[in-house]
Amino acid sequence: MSQFDKLLRRIRSLDKNLRFEELQKVLEHYGYIMSGPASGSSHKTFRKPGKMPITIPQHDPIKRAYVEHVKAVVESEDDNEENN
């Protein structure tokens, strides 16, 4: 099992110790592009054409609500891959 697969497993299990960089890696794998405000905010926004933007604060560990959001993205993207 690859490291990326292990990371996906941790996201699916809603691991409490996920770091921002790990969520960033997963979202970028699925085609999201990160952007941040010009000044001052620790929140980063991930965008993908045709999808709602996802905003996540750059803190460690990441709160469960944000992990749940990324989990929903992973499941949605996996469903799309299976249907194509």
PyMOL Python script that loads the backbone (N, CA, C, O; Angstrom):
from pymol import cmd

cmd.read_pdbstr("""\
ATOM      1  N   MET A   1       0.848  -1.169   0.000  1.00  0.00           N
ATOM      2  CA  MET A   1       0.000   0.000   0.000  1.00  0.00           C
ATOM      3  C   MET A   1       0.898   1.238   0.000  1.00  0.00           C
ATOM      4  O   MET A   1       1.824   1.355   0.803  1.00  0.00           O
ATOM      5  N   SER A   2       0.602   2.151  -0.915  1.00  0.00           N
ATOM      6  CA  SER A   2       1.424   3.357  -1.035  1.00  0.00           C
ATOM      7  C   SER A   2       1.143   4.334   0.103  1.00  0.00           C
ATOM      8  O   SER A   2       0.137   4.216   0.803  1.00  0.00           O
ATOM      9  N   GLN A   3       2.040   5.297   0.278  1.00  0.00           N
ATOM     10  CA  GLN A   3       1.852   6.317   1.307  1.00  0.00           C
ATOM     11  C   GLN A   3       0.584   7.128   1.041  1.00  0.00           C
ATOM     12  O   GLN A   3      -0.129   7.507   1.970  1.00  0.00           O
ATOM     13  N   PHE A   4       0.317   7.388  -0.235  1.00  0.00           N
ATOM     14  CA  PHE A   4      -0.889   8.151  -0.580  1.00  0.00           C
ATOM     15  C   PHE A   4      -2.139   7.361  -0.203  1.00  0.00           C
ATOM     16  O   PHE A   4      -3.100   7.935   0.309  1.00  0.00           O
ATOM     17  N   ASP A   5      -2.137   6.063  -0.447  1.00  0.00           N
ATOM     18  CA  ASP A   5      -3.277   5.224  -0.065  1.00  0.00           C
ATOM     19  C   ASP A   5      -3.478   5.223   1.450  1.00  0.00           C
ATOM     20  O   ASP A   5      -4.610   5.227   1.932  1.00  0.00           O
ATOM     21  N   LYS A   6      -2.382   5.218   2.190  1.00  0.00           N
ATOM     22  CA  LYS A   6      -2.465   5.286   3.650  1.00  0.00           C
ATOM     23  C   LYS A   6      -3.058   6.622   4.090  1.00  0.00           C
ATOM     24  O   LYS A   6      -3.845   6.682   5.034  1.00  0.00           O
ATOM     25  N   LEU A   7      -2.673   7.685   3.399  1.00  0.00           N
ATOM     26  CA  LEU A   7      -3.213   9.003   3.710  1.00  0.00           C
ATOM     27  C   LEU A   7      -4.717   9.036   3.438  1.00  0.00           C
ATOM     28  O   LEU A   7      -5.480   9.571   4.242  1.00  0.00           O
ATOM     29  N   LEU A   8      -5.140   8.473   2.320  1.00  0.00           N
ATOM     30  CA  LEU A   8      -6.575   8.407   2.017  1.00  0.00           C
ATOM     31  C   LEU A   8      -7.326   7.601   3.076  1.00  0.00           C
ATOM     32  O   LEU A   8      -8.438   7.960   3.463  1.00  0.00           O
ATOM     33  N   ARG A   9      -6.725   6.529   3.536  1.00  0.00           N
ATOM     34  CA  ARG A   9      -7.351   5.721   4.583  1.00  0.00           C
ATOM     35  C   ARG A   9      -7.511   6.537   5.866  1.00  0.00           C
ATOM     36  O   ARG A   9      -8.536   6.444   6.541  1.00  0.00           O
ATOM     37  N   ARG A  10      -6.492   7.337   6.202  1.00  0.00           N
ATOM     38  CA  ARG A  10      -6.582   8.188   7.399  1.00  0.00           C
ATOM     39  C   ARG A  10      -7.691   9.225   7.257  1.00  0.00           C
ATOM     40  O   ARG A  10      -8.399   9.520   8.221  1.00  0.00           O
ATOM     41  N   ILE A  11      -7.841   9.774   6.058  1.00  0.00           N
ATOM     42  CA  ILE A  11      -8.905  10.757   5.836  1.00  0.00           C
ATOM     43  C   ILE A  11     -10.271  10.082   5.958  1.00  0.00           C
ATOM     44  O   ILE A  11     -11.178  10.621   6.593  1.00  0.00           O
ATOM     45  N   ARG A  12     -10.413   8.921   5.360  1.00  0.00           N
ATOM     46  CA  ARG A  12     -11.697   8.204   5.426  1.00  0.00           C
ATOM     47  C   ARG A  12     -12.068   7.819   6.858  1.00  0.00           C
ATOM     48  O   ARG A  12     -13.249   7.731   7.195  1.00  0.00           O
ATOM     49  N   SER A  13     -11.050   7.587   7.705  1.00  0.00           N
ATOM     50  CA  SER A  13     -11.325   7.237   9.100  1.00  0.00           C
ATOM     51  C   SER A  13     -11.424   8.468   9.996  1.00  0.00           C
ATOM     52  O   SER A  13     -11.578   8.342  11.211  1.00  0.00           O
ATOM     53  N   LEU A  14     -11.335   9.666   9.394  1.00  0.00           N
ATOM     54  CA  LEU A  14     -11.425  10.944  10.109  1.00  0.00           C
ATOM     55  C   LEU A  14     -10.382  11.045  11.224  1.00  0.00           C
ATOM     56  O   LEU A  14     -10.688  11.441  12.349  1.00  0.00           O
ATOM     57  N   ASP A  15      -9.150  10.681  10.887  1.00  0.00           N
ATOM     58  CA  ASP A  15      -8.024  10.754  11.815  1.00  0.00           C
ATOM     59  C   ASP A  15      -7.938  12.151  12.442  1.00  0.00           C
ATOM     60  O   ASP A  15      -8.085  13.155  11.745  1.00  0.00           O
ATOM     61  N   LYS A  16      -7.704  12.213  13.731  1.00  0.00           N
ATOM     62  CA  LYS A  16      -7.649  13.482  14.453  1.00  0.00           C
ATOM     63  C   LYS A  16      -6.321  14.216  14.284  1.00  0.00           C
ATOM     64  O   LYS A  16      -6.218  15.388  14.647  1.00  0.00           O
ATOM     65  N   ASN A  17      -5.320  13.558  13.747  1.00  0.00           N
ATOM     66  CA  ASN A  17      -3.978  14.135  13.694  1.00  0.00           C
ATOM     67  C   ASN A  17      -3.522  14.509  12.293  1.00  0.00           C
ATOM     68  O   ASN A  17      -2.322  14.538  12.022  1.00  0.00           O
ATOM     69  N   LEU A  18      -4.449  14.791  11.414  1.00  0.00           N
ATOM     70  CA  LEU A  18      -4.072  15.174  10.061  1.00  0.00           C
ATOM     71  C   LEU A  18      -3.535  16.598  10.043  1.00  0.00           C
ATOM     72  O   LEU A  18      -4.008  17.466  10.777  1.00  0.00           O
ATOM     73  N   ARG A  19      -2.549  16.819   9.199  1.00  0.00           N
ATOM     74  CA  ARG A  19      -1.955  18.145   9.060  1.00  0.00           C
ATOM     75  C   ARG A  19      -2.491  18.818   7.802  1.00  0.00           C
ATOM     76  O   ARG A  19      -2.975  18.153   6.886  1.00  0.00           O
ATOM     77  N   PHE A  20      -2.400  20.124   7.771  1.00  0.00           N
ATOM     78  CA  PHE A  20      -2.855  20.910   6.623  1.00  0.00           C
ATOM     79  C   PHE A  20      -2.186  20.420   5.341  1.00  0.00           C
ATOM     80  O   PHE A  20      -2.849  20.258   4.317  1.00  0.00           O
ATOM     81  N   GLU A  21      -0.883  20.187   5.395  1.00  0.00           N
ATOM     82  CA  GLU A  21      -0.142  19.766   4.199  1.00  0.00           C
ATOM     83  C   GLU A  21      -0.657  18.454   3.633  1.00  0.00           C
ATOM     84  O   GLU A  21      -0.602  18.236   2.422  1.00  0.00           O
ATOM     85  N   GLU A  22      -1.157  17.582   4.492  1.00  0.00           N
ATOM     86  CA  GLU A  22      -1.697  16.308   4.024  1.00  0.00           C
ATOM     87  C   GLU A  22      -3.013  16.521   3.274  1.00  0.00           C
ATOM     88  O   GLU A  22      -3.239  15.910   2.229  1.00  0.00           O
ATOM     89  N   LEU A  23      -3.874  17.379   3.803  1.00  0.00           N
ATOM     90  CA  LEU A  23      -5.125  17.677   3.091  1.00  0.00           C
ATOM     91  C   LEU A  23      -4.834  18.391   1.780  1.00  0.00           C
ATOM     92  O   LEU A  23      -5.489  18.142   0.768  1.00  0.00           O
ATOM     93  N   GLN A  24      -3.850  19.277   1.806  1.00  0.00           N
ATOM     94  CA  GLN A  24      -3.453  19.994   0.589  1.00  0.00           C
ATOM     95  C   GLN A  24      -3.000  19.003  -0.483  1.00  0.00           C
ATOM     96  O   GLN A  24      -3.381  19.124  -1.647  1.00  0.00           O
ATOM     97  N   LYS A  25      -2.200  18.039  -0.093  1.00  0.00           N
ATOM     98  CA  LYS A  25      -1.698  17.034  -1.038  1.00  0.00           C
ATOM     99  C   LYS A  25      -2.853  16.266  -1.689  1.00  0.00           C
ATOM    100  O   LYS A  25      -2.841  16.029  -2.897  1.00  0.00           O
ATOM    101  N   VAL A  26      -3.838  15.882  -0.893  1.00  0.00           N
ATOM    102  CA  VAL A  26      -4.973  15.120  -1.413  1.00  0.00           C
ATOM    103  C   VAL A  26      -5.810  15.977  -2.359  1.00  0.00           C
ATOM    104  O   VAL A  26      -6.162  15.537  -3.454  1.00  0.00           O
ATOM    105  N   LEU A  27      -6.127  17.196  -1.938  1.00  0.00           N
ATOM    106  CA  LEU A  27      -6.943  18.067  -2.790  1.00  0.00           C
ATOM    107  C   LEU A  27      -6.236  18.385  -4.098  1.00  0.00           C
ATOM    108  O   LEU A  27      -6.872  18.397  -5.152  1.00  0.00           O
ATOM    109  N   GLU A  28      -4.939  18.641  -4.052  1.00  0.00           N
ATOM    110  CA  GLU A  28      -4.191  18.924  -5.283  1.00  0.00           C
ATOM    111  C   GLU A  28      -4.132  17.684  -6.179  1.00  0.00           C
ATOM    112  O   GLU A  28      -4.122  17.805  -7.404  1.00  0.00           O
ATOM    113  N   HIS A  29      -4.094  16.505  -5.579  1.00  0.00           N
ATOM    114  CA  HIS A  29      -4.118  15.263  -6.365  1.00  0.00           C
ATOM    115  C   HIS A  29      -5.399  15.174  -7.196  1.00  0.00           C
ATOM    116  O   HIS A  29      -5.384  14.681  -8.324  1.00  0.00           O
ATOM    117  N   TYR A  30      -6.506  15.657  -6.629  1.00  0.00           N
ATOM    118  CA  TYR A  30      -7.796  15.619  -7.315  1.00  0.00           C
ATOM    119  C   TYR A  30      -8.048  16.865  -8.166  1.00  0.00           C
ATOM    120  O   TYR A  30      -9.172  17.078  -8.621  1.00  0.00           O
ATOM    121  N   GLY A  31      -7.029  17.683  -8.386  1.00  0.00           N
ATOM    122  CA  GLY A  31      -7.144  18.792  -9.323  1.00  0.00           C
ATOM    123  C   GLY A  31      -7.508  20.136  -8.733  1.00  0.00           C
ATOM    124  O   GLY A  31      -7.750  21.085  -9.479  1.00  0.00           O
ATOM    125  N   TYR A  32      -7.555  20.247  -7.422  1.00  0.00           N
ATOM    126  CA  TYR A  32      -7.845  21.532  -6.783  1.00  0.00           C
ATOM    127  C   TYR A  32      -6.568  22.376  -6.762  1.00  0.00           C
ATOM    128  O   TYR A  32      -5.464  21.847  -6.628  1.00  0.00           O
ATOM    129  N   ILE A  33      -6.730  23.668  -6.892  1.00  0.00           N
ATOM    130  CA  ILE A  33      -5.608  24.603  -6.865  1.00  0.00           C
ATOM    131  C   ILE A  33      -5.764  25.498  -5.646  1.00  0.00           C
ATOM    132  O   ILE A  33      -6.829  26.070  -5.415  1.00  0.00           O
ATOM    133  N   MET A  34      -4.683  25.617  -4.862  1.00  0.00           N
ATOM    134  CA  MET A  34      -4.725  26.402  -3.634  1.00  0.00           C
ATOM    135  C   MET A  34      -4.414  27.862  -3.917  1.00  0.00           C
ATOM    136  O   MET A  34      -3.531  28.186  -4.712  1.00  0.00           O
ATOM    137  N   SER A  35      -5.153  28.731  -3.253  1.00  0.00           N
ATOM    138  CA  SER A  35      -4.857  30.160  -3.292  1.00  0.00           C
ATOM    139  C   SER A  35      -5.099  30.714  -1.900  1.00  0.00           C
ATOM    140  O   SER A  35      -5.883  30.174  -1.119  1.00  0.00           O
ATOM    141  N   GLY A  36      -4.414  31.793  -1.614  1.00  0.00           N
ATOM    142  CA  GLY A  36      -4.581  32.420  -0.305  1.00  0.00           C
ATOM    143  C   GLY A  36      -4.768  33.906  -0.474  1.00  0.00           C
ATOM    144  O   GLY A  36      -4.476  34.453  -1.537  1.00  0.00           O
ATOM    145  N   PRO A  37      -5.248  34.562   0.548  1.00  0.00           N
ATOM    146  CA  PRO A  37      -5.412  36.007   0.468  1.00  0.00           C
ATOM    147  C   PRO A  37      -4.050  36.699   0.392  1.00  0.00           C
ATOM    148  O   PRO A  37      -3.027  36.132   0.775  1.00  0.00           O
ATOM    149  N   ALA A  38      -4.060  37.908  -0.098  1.00  0.00           N
ATOM    150  CA  ALA A  38      -2.814  38.643  -0.271  1.00  0.00           C
ATOM    151  C   ALA A  38      -2.128  38.929   1.066  1.00  0.00           C
ATOM    152  O   ALA A  38      -0.902  39.015   1.128  1.00  0.00           O
ATOM    153  N   SER A  39      -2.902  39.074   2.120  1.00  0.00           N
ATOM    154  CA  SER A  39      -2.247  39.389   3.394  1.00  0.00           C
ATOM    155  C   SER A  39      -3.031  38.876   4.582  1.00  0.00           C
ATOM    156  O   SER A  39      -4.261  38.886   4.593  1.00  0.00           O
ATOM    157  N   GLY A  40      -2.298  38.435   5.567  1.00  0.00           N
ATOM    158  CA  GLY A  40      -2.828  38.260   6.893  1.00  0.00           C
ATOM    159  C   GLY A  40      -3.618  37.036   7.284  1.00  0.00           C
ATOM    160  O   GLY A  40      -3.587  36.681   8.463  1.00  0.00           O
ATOM    161  N   SER A  41      -4.302  36.380   6.425  1.00  0.00           N
ATOM    162  CA  SER A  41      -5.165  35.289   6.848  1.00  0.00           C
ATOM    163  C   SER A  41      -4.446  33.945   6.733  1.00  0.00           C
ATOM    164  O   SER A  41      -3.633  33.729   5.834  1.00  0.00           O
ATOM    165  N   SER A  42      -4.764  33.062   7.653  1.00  0.00           N
ATOM    166  CA  SER A  42      -4.194  31.720   7.601  1.00  0.00           C
ATOM    167  C   SER A  42      -5.093  30.764   6.825  1.00  0.00           C
ATOM    168  O   SER A  42      -4.761  29.586   6.690  1.00  0.00           O
ATOM    169  N   HIS A  43      -6.215  31.242   6.316  1.00  0.00           N
ATOM    170  CA  HIS A  43      -7.140  30.396   5.569  1.00  0.00           C
ATOM    171  C   HIS A  43      -6.718  30.317   4.101  1.00  0.00           C
ATOM    172  O   HIS A  43      -6.404  31.327   3.471  1.00  0.00           O
ATOM    173  N   LYS A  44      -6.720  29.108   3.583  1.00  0.00           N
ATOM    174  CA  LYS A  44      -6.397  28.871   2.175  1.00  0.00           C
ATOM    175  C   LYS A  44      -7.635  28.317   1.483  1.00  0.00           C
ATOM    176  O   LYS A  44      -8.392  27.536   2.060  1.00  0.00           O
ATOM    177  N   THR A  45      -7.823  28.734   0.245  1.00  0.00           N
ATOM    178  CA  THR A  45      -8.979  28.284  -0.524  1.00  0.00           C
ATOM    179  C   THR A  45      -8.504  27.398  -1.666  1.00  0.00           C
ATOM    180  O   THR A  45      -7.551  27.722  -2.375  1.00  0.00           O
ATOM    181  N   PHE A  46      -9.187  26.275  -1.827  1.00  0.00           N
ATOM    182  CA  PHE A  46      -8.889  25.328  -2.897  1.00  0.00           C
ATOM    183  C   PHE A  46     -10.031  25.398  -3.898  1.00  0.00           C
ATOM    184  O   PHE A  46     -11.201  25.304  -3.527  1.00  0.00           O
ATOM    185  N   ARG A  47      -9.684  25.565  -5.165  1.00  0.00           N
ATOM    186  CA  ARG A  47     -10.703  25.708  -6.215  1.00  0.00           C
ATOM    187  C   ARG A  47     -10.458  24.694  -7.334  1.00  0.00           C
ATOM    188  O   ARG A  47      -9.327  24.338  -7.666  1.00  0.00           O
ATOM    189  N   LYS A  48     -11.583  24.253  -7.890  1.00  0.00           N
ATOM    190  CA  LYS A  48     -11.560  23.359  -9.054  1.00  0.00           C
ATOM    191  C   LYS A  48     -12.751  23.740  -9.903  1.00  0.00           C
ATOM    192  O   LYS A  48     -13.852  23.908  -9.377  1.00  0.00           O
ATOM    193  N   PRO A  49     -12.558  23.883 -11.217  1.00  0.00           N
ATOM    194  CA  PRO A  49     -13.687  24.251 -12.084  1.00  0.00           C
ATOM    195  C   PRO A  49     -14.861  23.290 -11.898  1.00  0.00           C
ATOM    196  O   PRO A  49     -14.694  22.071 -11.890  1.00  0.00           O
ATOM    197  N   GLY A  50     -16.050  23.871 -11.751  1.00  0.00           N
ATOM    198  CA  GLY A  50     -17.262  23.087 -11.605  1.00  0.00           C
ATOM    199  C   GLY A  50     -17.538  22.591 -10.195  1.00  0.00           C
ATOM    200  O   GLY A  50     -18.542  21.917  -9.965  1.00  0.00           O
ATOM    201  N   LYS A  51     -16.666  22.912  -9.250  1.00  0.00           N
ATOM    202  CA  LYS A  51     -16.834  22.473  -7.863  1.00  0.00           C
ATOM    203  C   LYS A  51     -16.883  23.687  -6.943  1.00  0.00           C
ATOM    204  O   LYS A  51     -16.350  24.748  -7.270  1.00  0.00           O
ATOM    205  N   MET A  52     -17.523  23.521  -5.797  1.00  0.00           N
ATOM    206  CA  MET A  52     -17.561  24.585  -4.796  1.00  0.00           C
ATOM    207  C   MET A  52     -16.163  24.759  -4.204  1.00  0.00           C
ATOM    208  O   MET A  52     -15.462  23.770  -3.988  1.00  0.00           O
ATOM    209  N   PRO A  53     -15.744  26.004  -3.938  1.00  0.00           N
ATOM    210  CA  PRO A  53     -14.443  26.210  -3.299  1.00  0.00           C
ATOM    211  C   PRO A  53     -14.449  25.645  -1.872  1.00  0.00           C
ATOM    212  O   PRO A  53     -15.482  25.602  -1.204  1.00  0.00           O
ATOM    213  N   ILE A  54     -13.276  25.218  -1.435  1.00  0.00           N
ATOM    214  CA  ILE A  54     -13.102  24.676  -0.096  1.00  0.00           C
ATOM    215  C   ILE A  54     -12.095  25.568   0.616  1.00  0.00           C
ATOM    216  O   ILE A  54     -10.977  25.744   0.134  1.00  0.00           O
ATOM    217  N   THR A  55     -12.477  26.133   1.757  1.00  0.00           N
ATOM    218  CA  THR A  55     -11.574  26.976   2.531  1.00  0.00           C
ATOM    219  C   THR A  55     -11.189  26.241   3.805  1.00  0.00           C
ATOM    220  O   THR A  55     -12.045  25.765   4.550  1.00  0.00           O
ATOM    221  N   ILE A  56      -9.873  26.156   4.043  1.00  0.00           N
ATOM    222  CA  ILE A  56      -9.344  25.433   5.192  1.00  0.00           C
ATOM    223  C   ILE A  56      -8.313  26.309   5.892  1.00  0.00           C
ATOM    224  O   ILE A  56      -7.443  26.874   5.230  1.00  0.00           O
ATOM    225  N   PRO A  57      -8.388  26.436   7.230  1.00  0.00           N
ATOM    226  CA  PRO A  57      -7.372  27.198   7.940  1.00  0.00           C
ATOM    227  C   PRO A  57      -6.066  26.401   7.995  1.00  0.00           C
ATOM    228  O   PRO A  57      -6.079  25.179   8.147  1.00  0.00           O
ATOM    229  N   GLN A  58      -4.968  27.091   7.872  1.00  0.00           N
ATOM    230  CA  GLN A  58      -3.666  26.433   7.855  1.00  0.00           C
ATOM    231  C   GLN A  58      -3.168  26.284   9.296  1.00  0.00           C
ATOM    232  O   GLN A  58      -2.253  26.985   9.729  1.00  0.00           O
ATOM    233  N   HIS A  59      -3.793  25.355  10.025  1.00  0.00           N
ATOM    234  CA  HIS A  59      -3.439  25.048  11.403  1.00  0.00           C
ATOM    235  C   HIS A  59      -3.249  23.545  11.524  1.00  0.00           C
ATOM    236  O   HIS A  59      -3.809  22.777  10.741  1.00  0.00           O
ATOM    237  N   ASP A  60      -2.461  23.127  12.500  1.00  0.00           N
ATOM    238  CA  ASP A  60      -2.281  21.698  12.755  1.00  0.00           C
ATOM    239  C   ASP A  60      -2.613  21.405  14.202  1.00  0.00           C
ATOM    240  O   ASP A  60      -2.203  22.176  15.070  1.00  0.00           O
ATOM    241  N   PRO A  61      -3.326  20.345  14.516  1.00  0.00           N
ATOM    242  CA  PRO A  61      -4.030  19.484  13.570  1.00  0.00           C
ATOM    243  C   PRO A  61      -5.286  20.171  13.030  1.00  0.00           C
ATOM    244  O   PRO A  61      -5.763  21.163  13.583  1.00  0.00           O
ATOM    245  N   ILE A  62      -5.793  19.627  11.960  1.00  0.00           N
ATOM    246  CA  ILE A  62      -6.976  20.168  11.301  1.00  0.00           C
ATOM    247  C   ILE A  62      -8.223  19.698  12.060  1.00  0.00           C
ATOM    248  O   ILE A  62      -8.303  18.545  12.484  1.00  0.00           O
ATOM    249  N   LYS A  63      -9.173  20.585  12.222  1.00  0.00           N
ATOM    250  CA  LYS A  63     -10.418  20.218  12.909  1.00  0.00           C
ATOM    251  C   LYS A  63     -11.218  19.219  12.080  1.00  0.00           C
ATOM    252  O   LYS A  63     -11.131  19.188  10.852  1.00  0.00           O
ATOM    253  N   ARG A  64     -11.986  18.420  12.772  1.00  0.00           N
ATOM    254  CA  ARG A  64     -12.750  17.327  12.164  1.00  0.00           C
ATOM    255  C   ARG A  64     -13.662  17.804  11.028  1.00  0.00           C
ATOM    256  O   ARG A  64     -13.786  17.115  10.016  1.00  0.00           O
ATOM    257  N   ALA A  65     -14.289  18.951  11.174  1.00  0.00           N
ATOM    258  CA  ALA A  65     -15.227  19.432  10.149  1.00  0.00           C
ATOM    259  C   ALA A  65     -14.529  19.583   8.799  1.00  0.00           C
ATOM    260  O   ALA A  65     -15.122  19.279   7.764  1.00  0.00           O
ATOM    261  N   TYR A  66     -13.291  20.043   8.793  1.00  0.00           N
ATOM    262  CA  TYR A  66     -12.555  20.217   7.539  1.00  0.00           C
ATOM    263  C   TYR A  66     -12.139  18.867   6.967  1.00  0.00           C
ATOM    264  O   TYR A  66     -12.144  18.678   5.751  1.00  0.00           O
ATOM    265  N   VAL A  67     -11.778  17.930   7.841  1.00  0.00           N
ATOM    266  CA  VAL A  67     -11.429  16.583   7.385  1.00  0.00           C
ATOM    267  C   VAL A  67     -12.659  15.918   6.776  1.00  0.00           C
ATOM    268  O   VAL A  67     -12.550  15.228   5.763  1.00  0.00           O
ATOM    269  N   GLU A  68     -13.832  16.121   7.385  1.00  0.00           N
ATOM    270  CA  GLU A  68     -15.066  15.563   6.834  1.00  0.00           C
ATOM    271  C   GLU A  68     -15.339  16.121   5.443  1.00  0.00           C
ATOM    272  O   GLU A  68     -15.800  15.400   4.559  1.00  0.00           O
ATOM    273  N   HIS A  69     -15.055  17.395   5.253  1.00  0.00           N
ATOM    274  CA  HIS A  69     -15.271  18.011   3.940  1.00  0.00           C
ATOM    275  C   HIS A  69     -14.347  17.382   2.892  1.00  0.00           C
ATOM    276  O   HIS A  69     -14.779  17.070   1.782  1.00  0.00           O
ATOM    277  N   VAL A  70     -13.080  17.201   3.251  1.00  0.00           N
ATOM    278  CA  VAL A  70     -12.137  16.588   2.308  1.00  0.00           C
ATOM    279  C   VAL A  70     -12.508  15.131   2.072  1.00  0.00           C
ATOM    280  O   VAL A  70     -12.352  14.628   0.960  1.00  0.00           O
ATOM    281  N   LYS A  71     -12.996  14.448   3.101  1.00  0.00           N
ATOM    282  CA  LYS A  71     -13.448  13.064   2.930  1.00  0.00           C
ATOM    283  C   LYS A  71     -14.567  12.998   1.897  1.00  0.00           C
ATOM    284  O   LYS A  71     -14.586  12.097   1.058  1.00  0.00           O
ATOM    285  N   ALA A  72     -15.500  13.947   1.953  1.00  0.00           N
ATOM    286  CA  ALA A  72     -16.592  13.986   0.980  1.00  0.00           C
ATOM    287  C   ALA A  72     -16.050  14.205  -0.431  1.00  0.00           C
ATOM    288  O   ALA A  72     -16.564  13.621  -1.386  1.00  0.00           O
ATOM    289  N   VAL A  73     -15.029  15.030  -0.572  1.00  0.00           N
ATOM    290  CA  VAL A  73     -14.405  15.260  -1.884  1.00  0.00           C
ATOM    291  C   VAL A  73     -13.786  13.962  -2.388  1.00  0.00           C
ATOM    292  O   VAL A  73     -13.982  13.586  -3.544  1.00  0.00           O
ATOM    293  N   VAL A  74     -13.040  13.277  -1.526  1.00  0.00           N
ATOM    294  CA  VAL A  74     -12.382  12.020  -1.911  1.00  0.00           C
ATOM    295  C   VAL A  74     -13.424  11.002  -2.372  1.00  0.00           C
ATOM    296  O   VAL A  74     -13.257  10.364  -3.411  1.00  0.00           O
ATOM    297  N   GLU A  75     -14.488  10.855  -1.603  1.00  0.00           N
ATOM    298  CA  GLU A  75     -15.527   9.887  -1.969  1.00  0.00           C
ATOM    299  C   GLU A  75     -16.220  10.265  -3.271  1.00  0.00           C
ATOM    300  O   GLU A  75     -16.524   9.395  -4.087  1.00  0.00           O
ATOM    301  N   SER A  76     -16.469  11.545  -3.469  1.00  0.00           N
ATOM    302  CA  SER A  76     -17.100  12.011  -4.704  1.00  0.00           C
ATOM    303  C   SER A  76     -16.201  11.773  -5.913  1.00  0.00           C
ATOM    304  O   SER A  76     -16.656  11.310  -6.959  1.00  0.00           O
ATOM    305  N   GLU A  77     -14.921  12.094  -5.755  1.00  0.00           N
ATOM    306  CA  GLU A  77     -13.980  11.894  -6.864  1.00  0.00           C
ATOM    307  C   GLU A  77     -13.814  10.411  -7.174  1.00  0.00           C
ATOM    308  O   GLU A  77     -13.727  10.027  -8.341  1.00  0.00           O
ATOM    309  N   ASP A  78     -13.769   9.578  -6.141  1.00  0.00           N
ATOM    310  CA  ASP A  78     -13.648   8.128  -6.374  1.00  0.00           C
ATOM    311  C   ASP A  78     -14.878   7.587  -7.082  1.00  0.00           C
ATOM    312  O   ASP A  78     -14.759   6.724  -7.953  1.00  0.00           O
ATOM    313  N   ASP A  79     -16.072   8.085  -6.718  1.00  0.00           N
ATOM    314  CA  ASP A  79     -17.296   7.672  -7.390  1.00  0.00           C
ATOM    315  C   ASP A  79     -17.268   8.073  -8.860  1.00  0.00           C
ATOM    316  O   ASP A  79     -17.679   7.301  -9.726  1.00  0.00           O
ATOM    317  N   ASN A  80     -16.780   9.287  -9.143  1.00  0.00           N
ATOM    318  CA  ASN A  80     -16.688   9.762 -10.522  1.00  0.00           C
ATOM    319  C   ASN A  80     -15.744   8.899 -11.345  1.00  0.00           C
ATOM    320  O   ASN A  80     -16.018   8.605 -12.508  1.00  0.00           O
ATOM    321  N   GLU A  81     -14.613   8.485 -10.728  1.00  0.00           N
ATOM    322  CA  GLU A  81     -13.655   7.637 -11.440  1.00  0.00           C
ATOM    323  C   GLU A  81     -14.248   6.262 -11.743  1.00  0.00           C
ATOM    324  O   GLU A  81     -14.000   5.703 -12.811  1.00  0.00           O
ATOM    325  N   GLU A  82     -15.025   5.716 -10.814  1.00  0.00           N
ATOM    326  CA  GLU A  82     -15.643   4.411 -11.018  1.00  0.00           C
ATOM    327  C   GLU A  82     -16.690   4.458 -12.118  1.00  0.00           C
ATOM    328  O   GLU A  82     -16.851   3.484 -12.853  1.00  0.00           O
ATOM    329  N   ASN A  83     -17.405   5.569 -12.247  1.00  0.00           N
ATOM    330  CA  ASN A  83     -18.468   5.692 -13.237  1.00  0.00           C
ATOM    331  C   ASN A  83     -17.943   5.995 -14.637  1.00  0.00           C
ATOM    332  O   ASN A  83     -18.678   5.860 -15.616  1.00  0.00           O
ATOM    333  N   ASN A  84     -16.694   6.399 -14.739  1.00  0.00           N
ATOM    334  CA  ASN A  84     -16.127   6.716 -16.077  1.00  0.00           C
ATOM    335  C   ASN A  84     -15.304   5.610 -16.617  1.00  0.00           C
ATOM    336  O   ASN A  84     -14.765   5.721 -17.718  1.00  0.00           O
TER     337      ASN A  84
END
""", "prot")
cmd.dss("prot")
cmd.show_as("cartoon", "prot")
cmd.util.cbc("prot")
cmd.orient("prot")
